[in-house]
């Protein structure tokens, strides 16, 4: 028996692996990711099976059906409640405002086919770092009269998380409806005891995309997280960007939007809330008639694995690189591009576009650090300027194109954000916000060092091996 046991264990491992390989093939990932999963299952059967069930098996079909049911119920009612919004629409090339540069016009036309239509009449404020963001957010909550809706990937039960929760408790006690939607994985540390003061005050808390240790499909369901960071107050003021609720001090960026575009973010929240709770919020109470508050042209890009192949954020980023004529400046904490995005970066630089990429010097995930650096030599050789930020922990996710198009949001430049997570970005057309972001980008370069080819020539065998291994494993995610 002792001789047969290892044989049986090995045989069972390979049997399970061969059963899962067809599931990998039908998912139609990129070829590199598919091959990586097949090899992992073959050569590391038990570990490979665990990893596949935990982070590889995309239980998107079931979730997509649930989200499509949410849209089928919520969307028509939202549309009926927001007819007045149509008078603010028309930011695409069909009725592009006079003076909007060609690059921005083309990107607007593409985005209009992929996302919620753009709308004018907005006031947009740029918020850099935690102090500005939390101050603006808390002030807006204090002025709320009807409702406050918040959606976050990470909400930590630390001093910042408690302070914001307590602001919500005060709002709920004054009669304001408070709803908080947090991701079940990212906000795992903020449990029922943490939220009890808010629920006792009449607030509502829900968890997005709950994780079952063993679901009916034997999947751990750790993929497809809700990575969005959205706040909507009274349906007219909204916040979105890259900042979570946490005392961890990070160099991050957020936007405050007042005007019709806030209603677009409300649509995203209402759909996500319905998906998590089955509570239908699609009513005029939460969608008041929009009024013009400024001159900014704004579009909301909300993407996720329920979109199938038409991922709006990934497509727009790719188009921005291909349409840019002068410059593309990007910042991201996680940079693990796929083949097409890498080619787009290289091609833009080879065309003479000023492509700059700002990333952290020391990411909080060593795997990402080594995987990111494996792409640097080919990008630098093509003319991409890469800078490693050393002025704190960079967490900003921003992009500007030709000084006339800008986006701030939750999406990183990696496969997880482009393919697996639910993300939300705000796009603003015109030079106002783009100029502010470019000036902030240039200030950050003062705390960054440029990456050169010379430093890769002297890499040791261990570092080269780590980078190569991280790059091979990257498609698994």
HELIX and SHEET records of a PDB file:
HELIX    1   1 UNK A    2  UNK A   26  1                                  25    
HELIX    2   2 UNK A   31  UNK A   43  1                                  13    
HELIX    3   3 UNK A   45  UNK A   51  1                                   7    
HELIX    4   4 UNK A   52  UNK A   56  3                                   5    
HELIX    5   5 UNK A   60  UNK A   81  1                                  22    
HELIX    6   6 UNK A   83  UNK A   88  5                                   6    
HELIX    7   7 UNK A   93  UNK A   95  5                                   3    
HELIX    8   8 UNK A  102  UNK A  114  1                                  13    
HELIX    9   9 UNK A  129  UNK A  142  1                                  14    
HELIX   10  10 UNK A  159  UNK A  173  1                                  15    
HELIX   11  11 UNK A  192  UNK A  200  1                                   9    
HELIX   12  12 UNK A  260  UNK A  277  1                                  18    
HELIX   13  13 UNK A  305  UNK A  307  5                                   3    
HELIX   14  14 UNK A  312  UNK A  323  1                                  12    
HELIX   15  15 UNK A  339  UNK A  350  1                                  12    
HELIX   16  16 UNK A  366  UNK A  373  1                                   8    
HELIX   17  17 UNK A  376  UNK A  382  1                                   7    
HELIX   18  18 UNK A  415  UNK A  415  1                                   1    
HELIX   19  19 UNK A  416  UNK A  420  3                                   5    
HELIX   20  20 UNK A  431  UNK A  445  1                                  15    
HELIX   21  21 UNK A  454  UNK A  457  1                                   4    
HELIX   22  22 UNK A  461  UNK A  474  1                                  14    
SHEET    1   A15 UNK A 204  UNK A 208  0                                        
SHEET    2   A15 UNK A 177  UNK A 183  1                                        
SHEET    3   A15 UNK A 147  UNK A 152  1                                        
SHEET    4   A15 UNK A 230  UNK A 233 -1                                        
SHEET    5   A15 UNK A 237  UNK A 241 -1                                        
SHEET    6   A15 UNK A 253  UNK A 258 -1                                        
SHEET    7   A15 UNK A 119  UNK A 128 -1                                        
SHEET    8   A15 UNK A 296  UNK A 303 -1                                        
SHEET    9   A15 UNK A 423  UNK A 429 -1                                        
SHEET   10   A15 UNK A 405  UNK A 409 -1                                        
SHEET   11   A15 UNK A 398  UNK A 401 -1                                        
SHEET   12   A15 UNK A 327  UNK A 331 -1                                        
SHEET   13   A15 UNK A 354  UNK A 360  1                                        
SHEET   14   A15 UNK A 385  UNK A 389  1                                        
SHEET   15   A15 UNK A 448  UNK A 450 -1                                        
SHEET    1   B 2 UNK A 250  UNK A 251  0                                        
SHEET    2   B 2 UNK A 393  UNK A 394  1                                        
SHEET    1   C 2 UNK A 335  UNK A 336  0                                        
SHEET    2   C 2 UNK A 413  UNK A 414  1                                        
END                                                                             
